[in-house]
Amino acid sequence: MKRLLGTFALVTGGSSGIGAACARALAAEGAGVLACSRRLRDGGPHGDAPVKVPNLGEVSLAHLDVADEAEVRQRFGELPELDLVVCAAGVGTFGPIVNASVAELREMLEVHVIGTLTCAREALRRMQPRRKGHIVMIGSHVVNEAFTECASYTAAKMGQLGLARVLAEEARPFNIRVTSLLAGATDTPIWDDRPGFDRSKMMKPETLASFLVSIVTRPEMAVEEVVIRPPAGAL
């Protein structure tokens, strides 16, 4: 039995990694999924076709810059209903603070904090009248421990977590659940420019996506923050 049949979901960061895996996993459970990313075009070979509303059990692709308020508003209005949002859009650059770039920090804050805020806001505006829904944020275990060469990314992810905690309280009276999945090392393209890590010990995006499905299909539970790591721990 497909556990999400009849529901519609929007996934940001849906072109690769965790976001793409989540989109596929949700569709496999019967949801109609709109997977969005800055890397994607809207329909057609040149991005010139309108966004296709996904059928149940299907993933449709669309462009979305989560820091663009107007585009977020448009995308979130394109689904007939909105039952689930997965904020998986992410960007990361790494290095010691002595070499830190303010421009790179601003970009990470734009995606992880401002982007999450705009998506959560539009999700609430659609979910509150129906008094149901679920917003999931793909966070990071860096909020719980310090890693060298990770200051800007950590600051952005801590900002996202603070936002999620307030969102959970404001959404609760409307029966809307908010979950932060604080993921450890996961084998995604964010590691492509960071040699020296054993990616064979990392979680696979599909593993995390499977765990996400197990949470969103349990409406009797509110899982608000959970740390998910590979068995090897911090890599």
N, C-alpha and C positions, 0 to 999 in steps of 0.2 A: 504494500500500500504506500502510495506517495504521500508523504507527510505534509507537504506544502502546496498541495493541489488547490488551486483557486486563489492563490496569493500572488502579489506583485512585489518585486524587490528592485532596488537600485543600488549598484555597487560602484564606488569610485575607485580609481586605480585599477580598473578592470582589464587592462591590456596585457598584464603579465603578473607573474609572482603570486602573492597571496590573493590579491583582488580577483585575478582571472580564475584561480582555483576555487574561490568562494562562489563566483558566478556560476561556474560549471556544477558545483555541488548543489547549489540551490535549485538550479534548473532540473537536475536529476531527481530532485524530490518533488517536482511538479510546478515550481514557481515560474512565472514569467519574469525574466531578469533583464534589466537594462544595465549593461556594463559600460561604464564611462571612463575616459582617460584623456589626458592632453595629447597623447600619441595617436589617438584614433581620429578617423574622419567620419563624417555623417554620411552613411550610405553611399553607393555608387563608387566608381574608381577614383573620382576626383572630389569626393565629399559634397556632391551637388544634389543628392537625393535626400528627401525628408527622413527623419528618424523613423524606423519601423517599430511600432509597438509590439513587444514580444508576445507570442502566443504562450500559453501555459506550457511549461516544460522546455522553453526555448530561451536562448540568450541573444539579445540584439545589442549591437555596438553603437556607441555615439561618442562624439567629442565632448569633453567637459574640462574646463579649467576651474577647479574648485574655488579659486580666489576671485573669480569673476562673478559678482553677485547677480548680474542680469542673466548670465548663462545658467547659473545654478537654479534660479527661479524658473527659467524656461524648461530645463530638463525635468525638474521635479513636478512640473505640471503636465508632462507628456504621458504619464502612465494613468490608466483609468482609475486605479486605486493605488495606494502606497501602504504596504503592510510592513515592509522591512527595508532598512537602509544599512549598508555596510560601508563605513568610511575607511577605505584601505589605501587611499591616495597617499603617497609618501615620496620624500626626497631626502637624501642624506649626503653630506660631504664631511670628511673627517680629517683631523690633524690637530697638532698641539695648539693650545690657546695662543702661544706666542706668535703663531702664524695665522691666526683666525681672520677670516674675511667677514666684515660686516654685511656685505652683499649676500654672501651665502647664508648667514644667519637669518637675514630678512626673508630670503626665499623659503627657508625651512619654516619660519613662523607663518608665512603666508599660506603654505600648504597645510601644515599640521594643526595650526591654531585657527587662523582666519578661515581656512577652507572647511575645517570641521564645524566651526560656528555657523557659517552660511548654510552648510548642508543640514545641520541639526535644526536650525531655525525653520528652513523650508519644510523639513520632515514634520516638525511639530505642527506647522500650520495646516498640513494635510491630515495628520493623524488625530489631532485633538478633537475635531468635530465627531469623529467616528469612535473616539474613546478606546482606541486600541492601536498597537504598533510596537515595533522593536527597532532600536537604533544601536548598532554595534560599531565600536571604534577599535581599529587595530592599533594598539599601542605598543609599548616596548618595556622590557624588564629593566631598561636603563633608569627608569624612574625610581628603582629601589636600590641601586648600587652604582658606584662611580667607575667609569672606564676611561682610561687615558685616551686622548685624541678624539673625544666624543662630546665635547662640551656643548656645542651649538645644537647638535641633534638631541642631546639630553634635555636642554632647556626647552626645545620645541615640544618634545614628548611630555615633559612635566606640565607644560601649559595646556596641552591637549587633555591630560588626565584631570587637571583641575576643572576644566570646562565640563568634562564628562560627569564629574561628581555633582556639580550644581545642576546639570541637565537632568540627572537621575531624580533629584528631589523635585524639580519643577514638573517633570513628566509623570511622576507617580500618581497624582490625583486623577490623571486621565487614563490610567491603566496602560501607560506606555512604558515599556521596559528599556533600560539603557545598560549596555554591557561594554566594559573595557577589557579586551583580550591583550594582556601584556606579554607579548611574544618574545621568547629568546631567539637565539640564532636560527634563522630559517634560510634555506638555500634559494635565494632570489637574486635578481640582477644587481641589487645594492652592493653585493660583495665582489662584483666583477673587477673593480679597480682597487681591491684590497687584498693583495696576495698575502700568503702566510697563514691563512686560516684553513683548517681541514673541513671542507664543505661536506665531506662524506659523513661527518658526525652531526651535521645540522638537521633540523626537522625539514621535511618536505612541505611545500605549500598545501598539498592535498591533505596532509595529516592535520594541519591547523584548520583547513576548511571543513573537514569531517567533524572536528570538535565543535566548530561554530554551528553546524547543522544540528548537532545533538543539543545545543543550548536553545536555539531559536524554535525548535519543535517541542519545547516543554513549557507551555504557557503557564503552568502552575508554579513555575520557579522564576525568581528574579536573580540571575547570576550577574552581579554588578561589577566585580573586579576579579580576575583570575590570571595568575602567572602560568604560562605554558613554556616549558623548556625542553630541549633535547635531554636524554638521559645523562649525557656527559656534563650537563650544567652550563655554566658560562664558558664560552669558548674564546 
